[in-house]
Amino acid sequence: MREVASSYTPRQEIAPPHPTNFGYRFLTDAAGRPVNNDPIIVLHETVGSASSAINTFRTPHPNDADQRSYHALIRLNGTVVYIVPPEYRAFGAGNSVFDGPNGRETVNTNPQFPPSVNNFAYHISLETPGDGRGNQARHSGYTSAQYQSLAWLTARTGIPTNRITTHRAVDRSGSRSDPRSFDRERFLALLGQFAG
C-alpha cells in the first residue's frame, strides 16, 4: 500500500481470518504455466453485517468449497477492516473471469474447481445497509463514509481504474449481483480527488 496525499484517514482495524480462509498467491497455474497477471480490485458487499462476515472468515473451513474471505471490508461508518494481507490470496470470487484491457483473465490454481480471479485480485467489500440484508435487487445504498473510505483505500493500492471491477461483473456462476446499488460515478469522482 502506498500513502495518499489527503487530510482524510479513516478509522482502521485488523481482523485476521482463520488460516483455512486464505492462501498463497501462485506463481504458476494448475498446469504449471507461469502466471503474471496485473492486480485487479473486485468490489463486493457483505449482504449481512460486517461482524457476521468477519465471524465467517474467522471460522475454520477445511473444505475448499466453503472457504471465503476478503482482503478488506468497509463498515457502514467508514472503518476499514483489514482481513487478508494483500500479498496473500483471498477467496472472494469462485468461478470468475475479468474482462479488461488485456482481454479475458483468469487463473486455474486447482483442477477440481473452475478458474478464478482470486490469484491476482484484491477483494474489498462494503457492509450492506440493514434494508439490504436479503436477495432483493437493490437497497438504500452505501454511506458517504463508505464511499470516502473505499476511494481512500483504492487510491492506496495504485491499481488503475480500468482494473477495478465488481463481483457481479467477474462472476460466471450467474449467482452474484454485488455490490448492489453501487454508484460507480460517485466512487470514481472521490477516487480522482485522492489520486491527485
GUTORDO-295659 format. One record per residue (C-alpha): residue in one letter; x, y, z; residue number from 1. Coordinates in pm, 1 decimal. Example, Ala and Ser with C-alpha at 12.3 -4.5 7.8 and 13.67 -1.06 7.14 Angstrom:
2
resn_east_north_up_resi
A_1230.0_-450.0_780.0_1
S_1367.0_-106.0_714.0_2
END
This chain:
196
resn_east_north_up_resi
M_0.0_0.0_0.0_1
R_119.4_348.3_-78.3_2
E_49.9_673.1_101.8_3
V_-201.3_917.7_-46.6_4
A_-194.0_1293.0_-5.4_5
S_-514.9_1368.1_180.0_6
S_-645.2_1509.6_504.2_7
Y_-883.8_1212.5_520.7_8
T_-776.9_899.2_704.2_9
P_-1045.2_650.7_808.9_10
R_-1050.5_453.1_1129.2_11
Q_-876.6_119.2_1071.8_12
E_-894.8_-224.7_1232.4_13
I_-732.7_-562.0_1175.4_14
A_-942.3_-880.6_1186.8_15
P_-724.0_-1176.0_1081.6_16
P_-912.3_-1472.2_930.2_17
H_-864.6_-1839.9_1008.7_18
P_-571.9_-1977.8_801.3_19
T_-808.4_-2205.8_605.4_20
N_-975.5_-1897.9_453.7_21
F_-680.4_-1757.6_258.0_22
G_-370.3_-1884.0_82.0_23
Y_-54.7_-1800.4_-105.9_24
R_-66.5_-1636.0_-446.7_25
F_54.1_-1884.6_-707.6_26
L_342.0_-1822.6_-949.4_27
T_216.4_-2098.7_-1181.6_28
D_-129.9_-2228.2_-1265.5_29
A_-253.4_-2584.7_-1211.7_30
A_-85.9_-2690.3_-1539.1_31
G_250.0_-2544.4_-1434.1_32
R_234.7_-2240.9_-1664.8_33
P_371.4_-1913.5_-1522.2_34
V_110.5_-1654.1_-1424.9_35
N_187.2_-1283.3_-1400.8_36
N_-146.3_-1100.4_-1420.1_37
D_-150.1_-738.4_-1311.8_38
P_-364.0_-691.7_-999.9_39
I_-731.9_-600.6_-1010.7_40
I_-973.5_-478.9_-744.7_41
V_-1301.7_-667.7_-706.5_42
L_-1574.6_-482.1_-516.9_43
H_-1825.1_-678.6_-307.7_44
E_-2086.7_-631.9_-39.1_45
T_-2137.5_-839.8_272.9_46
V_-2517.4_-894.5_238.6_47
G_-2517.9_-941.3_618.3_48
S_-2347.0_-733.6_883.4_49
A_-1972.8_-670.0_887.7_50
S_-1946.3_-862.1_1215.9_51
S_-2120.1_-1163.3_1063.3_52
A_-1879.1_-1164.7_766.0_53
I_-1576.3_-1135.5_995.1_54
N_-1704.8_-1422.4_1210.7_55
T_-1741.7_-1635.8_896.5_56
F_-1381.1_-1563.8_796.7_57
R_-1259.6_-1649.6_1146.7_58
T_-1438.2_-1986.4_1136.8_59
P_-1227.3_-2280.7_1013.0_60
H_-1336.2_-2408.1_669.8_61
P_-1125.0_-2716.8_592.9_62
N_-1342.1_-2796.8_287.7_63
D_-1208.3_-2594.9_-9.2_64
A_-1559.9_-2530.5_-142.3_65
D_-1656.8_-2349.2_179.9_66
Q_-1356.6_-2117.5_208.9_67
R_-1417.4_-1744.3_172.2_68
S_-1262.6_-1410.4_258.9_69
Y_-1191.3_-1052.7_150.8_70
H_-872.9_-854.3_180.9_71
A_-1061.4_-563.1_335.9_72
L_-1410.2_-471.3_446.0_73
I_-1557.2_-123.8_497.2_74
R_-1811.3_-82.4_776.1_75
L_-2114.5_146.8_744.4_76
N_-1930.6_412.3_949.5_77
G_-1634.0_404.4_706.2_78
T_-1399.3_199.8_924.7_79
V_-1159.9_-2.7_709.0_80
V_-1115.5_-357.3_841.6_81
Y_-806.9_-533.7_706.9_82
I_-861.4_-909.8_687.7_83
V_-624.6_-1086.8_445.2_84
P_-288.6_-915.5_381.4_85
P_-256.3_-804.3_16.4_86
E_33.6_-1038.4_-57.6_87
Y_-197.0_-1337.6_7.1_88
R_-484.7_-1474.9_-197.6_89
A_-829.8_-1411.3_-53.2_90
F_-1115.7_-1638.7_-159.5_91
G_-1360.6_-1371.9_-274.6_92
A_-1472.9_-1490.0_-619.9_93
G_-1503.2_-1854.9_-715.9_94
N_-1591.3_-1919.2_-1080.2_95
S_-1476.8_-1585.7_-1225.1_96
V_-1314.0_-1408.0_-1520.8_97
F_-1200.3_-1046.7_-1557.9_98
D_-1277.6_-891.5_-1897.7_99
G_-1039.9_-598.9_-1909.2_100
P_-792.5_-408.3_-2126.0_101
N_-576.1_-720.4_-2167.8_102
G_-868.3_-944.7_-2268.5_103
R_-1014.4_-1226.1_-2058.6_104
E_-805.3_-1304.4_-1749.5_105
T_-847.8_-1592.6_-1507.0_106
V_-619.2_-1845.8_-1337.1_107
N_-690.3_-2207.8_-1252.7_108
T_-495.4_-2295.0_-936.6_109
N_-691.2_-2611.0_-850.4_110
P_-806.1_-2854.0_-1122.8_111
Q_-1102.7_-2956.2_-905.1_112
F_-1255.8_-2607.1_-931.2_113
P_-1327.6_-2357.0_-1211.1_114
P_-1065.3_-2088.1_-1274.7_115
S_-1097.6_-1758.4_-1089.6_116
V_-953.0_-1410.6_-1049.7_117
N_-850.4_-1472.5_-687.5_118
N_-483.0_-1519.7_-770.4_119
F_-449.1_-1158.3_-889.5_120
A_-742.8_-986.4_-715.3_121
Y_-759.5_-753.6_-417.9_122
H_-1109.9_-804.2_-274.6_123
I_-1282.6_-512.2_-97.5_124
S_-1631.9_-547.8_47.3_125
L_-1878.3_-284.0_159.4_126
E_-2100.4_-363.2_458.2_127
T_-2460.2_-390.1_339.8_128
P_-2713.0_-149.6_494.0_129
G_-2986.5_-302.1_710.1_130
D_-3250.5_-281.9_435.4_131
G_-3030.4_-486.7_200.4_132
R_-2996.9_-799.3_410.5_133
G_-3172.7_-1031.0_169.3_134
N_-3191.9_-1112.0_-200.1_135
Q_-3369.9_-806.7_-338.4_136
A_-3216.7_-639.3_-641.4_137
R_-3145.2_-304.8_-469.7_138
H_-3122.3_-136.8_-131.6_139
S_-3082.4_215.9_6.5_140
G_-2714.9_228.1_-88.2_141
Y_-2384.3_276.9_90.3_142
T_-2295.3_559.1_324.2_143
S_-2088.6_863.8_235.3_144
A_-1825.5_741.1_481.7_145
Q_-1805.7_408.7_296.8_146
Y_-1752.1_575.5_-41.0_147
Q_-1487.6_804.6_108.8_148
S_-1300.8_514.3_270.1_149
L_-1334.4_299.6_-42.1_150
A_-1179.6_574.7_-255.8_151
W_-901.0_625.2_0.1_152
L_-821.1_252.7_19.6_153
T_-838.9_204.6_-357.2_154
A_-605.0_500.7_-415.4_155
R_-355.5_341.5_-176.7_156
T_-336.0_27.2_-394.2_157
G_-225.2_219.6_-704.6_158
I_-442.2_-10.4_-920.5_159
P_-573.4_180.3_-1227.4_160
T_-945.9_241.3_-1271.6_161
N_-965.5_17.1_-1579.5_162
R_-874.6_-274.9_-1348.5_163
I_-1143.8_-204.8_-1089.1_164
T_-1446.9_-428.6_-1125.0_165
T_-1732.4_-584.1_-928.7_166
H_-1816.5_-933.3_-813.6_167
R_-2118.5_-923.3_-1042.3_168
A_-1900.9_-842.9_-1344.8_169
V_-1644.2_-1119.3_-1285.8_170
D_-1887.3_-1390.1_-1169.0_171
R_-1950.3_-1676.9_-1410.9_172
S_-2186.2_-1875.3_-1186.2_173
G_-2476.2_-1636.7_-1250.4_174
S_-2547.5_-1611.7_-877.6_175
R_-2365.8_-1291.8_-774.0_176
S_-2506.7_-940.3_-808.1_177
D_-2293.7_-746.0_-561.6_178
P_-2230.0_-471.7_-489.5_179
R_-2596.5_-382.8_-536.8_180
S_-2694.4_-13.8_-557.3_181
F_-2331.5_85.9_-612.8_182
D_-2277.1_437.0_-751.5_183
R_-1964.1_395.3_-963.9_184
E_-1957.4_759.0_-1077.9_185
R_-1966.9_882.6_-718.6_186
F_-1685.6_644.8_-628.4_187
L_-1470.5_744.9_-927.7_188
A_-1516.2_1116.8_-852.5_189
L_-1387.0_1061.4_-498.0_190
L_-1107.6_836.7_-622.2_191
G_-995.7_1114.3_-858.7_192
Q_-956.9_1351.0_-563.2_193
F_-730.6_1104.0_-381.4_194
A_-537.0_1021.5_-696.0_195
G_-427.9_1374.8_-741.0_196
END
